[in-house]
Structure formats: structure tokens, C-alpha cells
Amino acid sequence: MNKKYKKPLTLKEMARRPESEIDYSDIPELDDAFWANAQVTAPRTKPNISLRLPENVVEFFKAESPRGYTSRMAAVLSAYVNAHKPH
């Protein structure tokens, strides 16, 4: 981190700053070598499903943070699947 900032900026602090005040000096330029090896990758998509869950389950995950609660639910289900896969 450049000495210009006393502490790292949060995303909100960074978003409030005008572009001219953001210090990009520690980010290397993307030269021709980078672009020569760059590959376009399609984003991974996830199936969109509808699922009825008990209210207490949804409340439990939303209590930690209403943002991203479905991602946390998916992480728990993924961990369950991985734990039950045959070795």
C-alpha cells in the first residue's frame, strides 16, 4: 500500500472518492504480454431453482446478514454433499 493512505480504504470509502484521488501507482500496467496470453472465459452459471424452506431456516441464515444468505445456504448444502460423497 502506498504511503498516501494511513490505512486501507474500504469499498465504500473508495466508491466515494473521485477517480482523480485514487492512487493506482501500485497496480502494474497490462502490457502486450498480458493480452497475448489472456483468455476469454464464460462465466459459470448456476441453475435457478425455487425451493420451499421452513421459515426458521430462512430466518436463521438471514439473521447473520440479509445480504448473501442464499449463498451461505448454498455453501452449507455444498459442504453436506462433499461430506457424503464416496471416497
C-alpha positions in Angstrom: 0.0 0.0 0.0 1.3 3.4 -0.9 2.1 5.8 1.9 -0.6 8.1 0.6 -3.2 6.4 2.8 -2.8 5.8 6.5 -5.0 2.7 6.3 -6.5 0.6 3.5 -9.7 2.1 2.2 -13.0 0.2 2.5 -15.0 -0.3 -0.7 -17.5 2.4 0.4 -14.6 4.9 1.0 -13.2 4.0 -2.4 -16.5 4.5 -4.1 -17.0 7.9 -2.6 -13.6 9.2 -3.8 -13.4 10.9 -7.2 -11.4 8.9 -9.7 -8.7 11.6 -9.7 -8.0 11.0 -6.0 -7.5 7.2 -6.2 -3.9 6.1 -6.1 -3.3 3.4 -8.8 0.5 3.5 -8.6 0.9 0.0 -7.1 -1.2 -1.6 -9.9 1.0 -2.8 -12.8 0.1 -1.8 -16.3 -1.4 -4.5 -18.5 1.1 -4.8 -21.3 1.0 -6.7 -24.6 2.4 -9.9 -23.0 -0.6 -10.0 -20.7 -3.1 -9.6 -23.5 -1.2 -12.1 -25.7 -1.9 -14.8 -23.0 -5.4 -13.6 -21.9 -8.2 -16.0 -22.5 -11.9 -15.2 -22.6 -13.8 -17.4 -20.1 -17.5 -17.7 -20.0 -19.0 -17.1 -16.5 -20.1 -20.1 -14.6 -23.8 -20.2 -14.3 -25.9 -21.9 -11.6 -29.3 -23.3 -12.2 -32.1 -21.1 -10.8 -34.5 -23.1 -8.7 -37.4 -22.5 -6.4 -37.3 -24.1 -3.0 -39.8 -24.0 -0.1 -38.0 -23.9 3.2 -39.2 -23.8 6.8 -39.4 -20.2 8.0 -37.0 -20.8 10.9 -34.3 -22.0 8.4 -34.6 -18.8 6.3 -34.6 -16.6 9.4 -31.5 -18.4 10.8 -29.5 -17.6 7.6 -30.9 -14.0 7.3 -30.1 -13.3 11.0 -26.4 -13.2 10.3 -26.8 -10.9 7.3 -29.8 -10.4 5.0 -27.3 -9.9 2.1 -25.9 -13.2 0.7 -28.0 -15.5 2.8 -28.8 -17.7 -0.2 -25.1 -18.0 -0.9 -24.5 -19.2 2.6 -27.3 -21.7 2.3 -25.7 -23.0 -0.9 -22.3 -23.3 0.8 -23.9 -25.4 3.6 -25.6 -27.7 1.0 -22.3 -28.0 -0.9 -20.4 -28.9 2.3 -23.1 -31.6 3.0 -22.7 -33.0 -0.5 -18.9 -33.1 -0.2 -19.1 -34.8 3.2 -21.4 -37.5 1.8 -19.5 -38.2 -1.4 -18.0 -41.7 -1.5 -14.2 -41.6 -1.2 
